[in-house]
Amino acid sequence: MSITDSLPLRGVSLSEIHAFDPPTKKIFSEEDAESWRDTQSYQDLNVFLRRLNEAVVGIHMPWSSESPSQAILSMIALIDTLDEWIDAIPPLDSPQRFGNLAFRHWGARLEEQSDLLLARLLPAEYSLLIPHIKPYFLTSFGSFVRMDYGTGHETSFAMFLLCLTLTRFFVPEVEEERELVLRVFVRYLRLCWRLQDVYRLEPAGSHGVWGLDDSHFLGYIFGSGQLRDQNEIGVSAVLHPPLPPTNIYFMLIMRIHEVKHGPFHEHSSQLYSIAVGVPTWAKVNSGLFKMYEAEVLGKRVVVQHIPLGGLLPWCDESPGGTTQARTEPSEDIVSSSSMSQAPWAQTAANRFGYHSINPNAPLPSWSTGLQSTMMLPRPRTVTAPSSSQDSMPPPLSSMRGHCRDPSDPTG
């Protein structure tokens, strides 16, 4: 039995769709964010991401299958169309401090044409699905009001793909899931990079120097999954750019070198600490799943904009109407660091088990003069502060089954 067989993903019949209400915002408080962890939708997302991760273990890039499905090709065509819109809607020349107002024009076109785009993507029998996936699609590329992009938008795209897989537009088999990561997700990443560069989008909810990445997270999970079961390429290889684009982790590291300047250990301290302190890619992969649950899915400010309900249920009970208590994954790794860190960084260190890095330590010779062979438009300059086991991820949380209804003032 394959690993993905032990992570079954439920299916939703198209005949059930008419009984669902379209998703709406459900997370308004810290209590709501905690309640989400007990829902079927949260479990679905966790299972889906772990299946995608397992599908790319040991697979390097460039990669292409002999016969991608029509669903995969249609999704790539949709993303290509969105990319072409950037050429048709150039940035405005007027001075703008945060973001470029042309991004709102791009977003307005997306909102106006989303029904048509999704109708072209889906077979006719899936037309009832459009109102249920449209909210995730529209929130996958950034906020058109704040003109920013972050991990919440990336999560919306993952949930968009999840909905299409639950209804079997995409088939939950290894070959198709591999396509979703190495073809669809990588194409999505490149579109988002271009949106960020051309329209100068701000990072949404960034942890700054203590964060893993200003805008992305899932690519590090999938990329470390690609490298997980091999020993030829060590975790510390990321400290020696330029890196070949043979996995998504390396692609994201090279992206950072394009948009940030200065010593890597200062502007990307978490990634640097992982590179020097985590011994294997298996531990990196496992630790990143834990961090994603805590720092993305577990943060109200990140997930409050994600709509829920209907196809991705907000509240539900376990089979038979009984409730089950959720079991937290055990923290089997404890940081031995005594250095003062941001609370967020201390939490991350506990998950990976790395020793904290002294930012005042002498700069290694390989960390100066970082350059990349990848050229992307309009790099942003970020000034860093000058301040002095495991091959499988931890077990999924089970569902307690009761969630607070945000419309009920009594909770």
N, C-alpha and C positions, 0 to 999 in steps of 0.2 A: 504494500500500500504506500502510495506517495505521500509526502508531507502535506500537500494540498488536500488530499483526501481526508486527512484528519482535521481540516478546517473547512467544513462544508458551508457554502453560502446559500441561504434560503432563496427561493424563487417566488416571484409574484406574477400570477396570471394576469393577462391583459383584461380578462373578464372581471377582475376585481377592481380595476382602476376607477370605474364609474362610482364606486361607493366611497372613494377617498375624497377628502377635502384637500385643496392645494396647500402646500406648506406655507406657514407664516412664522414670524419671529416669536419665539417662545422664551428665550433666555433674557431676563431683565435684571436678575440679581445673582449674587453668589450662590444662593440656595438653588436657583434654577440651574446654574452651571453644574452644581453637584448632582442635581436630580437627573440631568442628561446622561450622566455616567451609568445610570441604571436602566436605560431604555434599550429597546431592540435596535434602534437606529445607531446608537453608539457601538453596540456589539457588531452590527453589520459592517460599520466602517472599519473597526479593528480587524475583523476577519478578512475583509476585502484587501486592506493594505498589507496584511501578512501574506496573503495569497500572491499578491503582486510581487512582494519581496522574494518569496520562494521561487517564483517563476524565472527570476533573472540571476539566481545564484550560479556563479561560474560562467556567465555569458558576458563576453566582452564586445566592445564596439570597435569599428563599425559592424553593425549586424543588420541582416535583412532576411526575412523568410522567403521561401519560394512562392508562396501563394497566400498573401494576406487576405482576410475576408473583406467582403464588400463593406461591412460595417466599419472596419478600420480605415479603409480607403476613403469612405465618405466623411469620417471624422477628420482625417488629414486635410481633405478638400475644404471643409468648413474652416479649419484654422488658417489655411492658406488664404481664404477669402478675407478673414479678419486682418491678416498681415497686409494684404493689398490695400485695405482701407487706410493704413498709415501713410502710404504714398499719396493717396487721394486727399488726405486731411493733414497737410504739413503743419508743423508747429508755428504759432504766431510769433512775429518778430518783436512785438512790444515787450518791454521789460516786465518780468513777473518773478516775484520772489520765490514762491512755492509752486512748483508744477507749471505746466503750460496749459492755458485755457483751451487749446485745441483738443486736449484729451476729453473735455466735456462734449465737444462736437462728435468725436469718435464714439463716445458712450451713448450719445443721443441716437446715432445711427444704429448702434447695436440694439438699443431698446426698441426702435421703430421697426427693425427688420428681424428681430429675434424669432418671431413666429414663422416667418418665411424660411429663415435659415434652418430652424429645427424641422420644419415640414420637408425640406429638401433632404435633410439628414436621415429621416426616419421613413420606413415603409408606411403605406397608407393605414394599415391596421394599427399603427402605433400613434395615430393622431390624438387619441384621448390622453396620451401621456404628456403632451406638450405643456399644459398648465402646471404639471407636477415637477417637471425638470427645468422649466424656464427660470425660476428664481435662483437656482444654483448656477445656471449658465450665465445669467446676468451679473452675478457677484463673483465670477471667476477671474476677472481681469483687472480689478482694482475698484476703488471708490471714485465715482465721477464727481462727487461733491467735494470730498477732501483732496482729491487728486493724489492718492497714495495707493500703495500695493504692499501686501504683506502675507503672512502665513495663513491668515483667515481666508483670504481670497484663493490661495492655493488649495486649502482644504475644501472650499466650495467646489473647485474643479474636480477634486477627488470624489466628492459626493455626487456630482453630476455623472461621472463615469460609473459610480456605484449604482445609481438609479437605473442606468441603461443596462447594467449587468444583472441586477435583480430581476428585471423584466425580460432578460435574455436577448436583448438587442446585441449585446456582446455575450459571447458564450464563456462561462467560467471554466475554461480548460487552459492548461499550461501554455499552449501555443498562443492562444488569444491574449491571455494575461501578459505574456512576454511582449507581445505587440503593443499592448496598452502602455507599458512602461517605456520600452526602447524606441518605439515609433511615435505613439500619440503623446505621451508625457514629455518626451524630449522636444517634440515639435512645439508643444505648449510652452515649455521653458523658453525656447528661443523667441517665441512671440512676446512673452512677458518681458524678456530682456530688452527687446526692441521698444516696447511700449514705455518701459522705464527710462530708456536712454533718450528717445525722441521727444517724449513729453515731460521728461525730467520729473518723474513721479517720486514723491517722498516715501520713505519706508514707513509702513503702518505698524505702530506698536513695537518699534525696535527696542531691544535691551541695550543698544549702543555697544560699547566696547565689550560688555559682558555677554552679549548675545552670540548665538551660533552663527547667524546670518541675518542681515537686515530684512530680507524679503522671502527667503525660501527655507524649507526644511525637508520635505519629502524626498527630494533628490539625494540628500545625504544618506537617508535610509536606504533607498534603492541602490545607490552607488556602493555603499558599504556592503550591501547584500551581494552585489556582483563580485566583490572581492573576498567574501566571507570564508570560503572553503579552500583557499589557496595560501601558500606560504612564500611564494617567490617575491611578491610585492608587499613590503612591510608598511605598517601604518605611518611610519616616519617618512615615507617616500613623498608625502605631500609637501615636505619642507624643502624640496629640491626642484623648483620650477625651472623651465617650463615643463608641464606635465602633458603627456599624450592624452587625447580625448577618448581613452579606451573604456571609461566608465563615467557615470554621472557625477560621482564624488569629485573626480579630478576636474571635470568640466566646471563644476561650481567653484572649486578652489581657484582655477584660472580666471573665472569671471570676477572673483574678488580682487585679484591682482590688477584687473583692468579698471575697476571702479574705485578702488581705495589705494592710497599711497602712504608710504611709511613702513616701518618694520612690521612684519606679519604678526609677531608675538604681541604687539601693542594693539593694532586695530582688529585683530581676530584672535583674542586670547583664548577663547574656548576651543577653537579649532587647533590652535597651536598646542594647547594643553593635552588635547586628545592625541595629537601626533607624537608627542614626546612621552606621554604617560600611560597610554592604553596599549597593552602588548599585542593584541590580536584584532583582526577585523571582525571576528565573531563577537568579541566584547564591544567593539564599536557599534555594530549593528544592533545588538541587544540593548545597549545603553541608549542609543538614539531613539528606539521605540519607547523606552521609559520616559525619556526627556520630552518626546513629542506628546505623550499623554499628559504629562504634567504642565509643560510650558506652552502648549498650543491648545489641545483639546480641553485642558483643565482650567484655562484662563477665561474668565467672563469677557474681558475686554477684547479677546480674540474671537470668541465664538458667538458673541451676542448678536452679530449680524447674520448668522447662518439660519435660514428658515428650516423649520421642522414640522412634522405632522403628515398624516396620510401615508404615502409610500414609505417614508422614513419616520416611523411612529415617534411621537413625543412621549406618550405614557402607555405602558402596557404591562400585562401580568405574564408570568411564566405559564407554560401549558398546564391546563387543569385549574387555572384561576388561583393557584397558590403563589405566594411570594417567596423569593429566595434571597438570602443575604449575599452581598457582593464581597468577594475575597480580594483584599489588596495584595498585589505582588510583593513578595518579601524583598527587603533591601539587604542583599547578601554582600554588598560591597560598601565599606565605610571608608571615607576619606581620612587620611592621616595628616591632613594639612593643618598647620597652625597659623598660616598666613591670613591676614585680614582680607576678606573677599566680600563682594556684593552678595546678599542673601541668595539671589538667583544663581550666581556662580557656585556658591557652596552646595546648593541642591544638585546642580549638574555634576559637580565633582563626586558627590556621593553615588550618583547613578553609574558613573564610569569607573570609579575607583582610582582616578589618577591623582598624583601629587600636584599641588598647586605650583605654578611657575612664578618665580620672582621677577616682576617686570623691570627691576633695577639691575638684573644680572647683565654681565657683558654681552653685547650683541654678537651672536655667532657670525662667522664670515659668510655663511651661505644666505643670511637673511637680509643682506644689503643689496641694493641695486636689483631688486626683483623686477623681472621683465617677462612679458608674455608674448607668444607668437600670435595670439588671438587678437584681432583688431575689431572693436565694437565702437559704434558712434557715441560721441558726447559722453566721455567718462566723467563721473562725478568725483570730486575731490573730497575726501573725508579726512579730517585731522584727528588723529588719535590723541587722547589725553596723555600727558607726560608724567603720570603718577609713578612717585617712587614706590552551560556555561556556554555551553553557552552558544552553540550554533543556532539554537532556537530562541526567539524572544520569550519573555516571561509569559505565563499563562494568562489568557484573557479573563477580564473581570466578568463574573456572572451577574445576572440582573436581580436586584432586590424586588423590582416590579412596581413600586409605588412612586409616583412623581407628583410634585405640587402642580396644580393647575394655576397658571399665572393669572387667570381671570377670576379666581376665587380668593377674595381677600382674607379668608380664614386659613388659607394654605391647606 
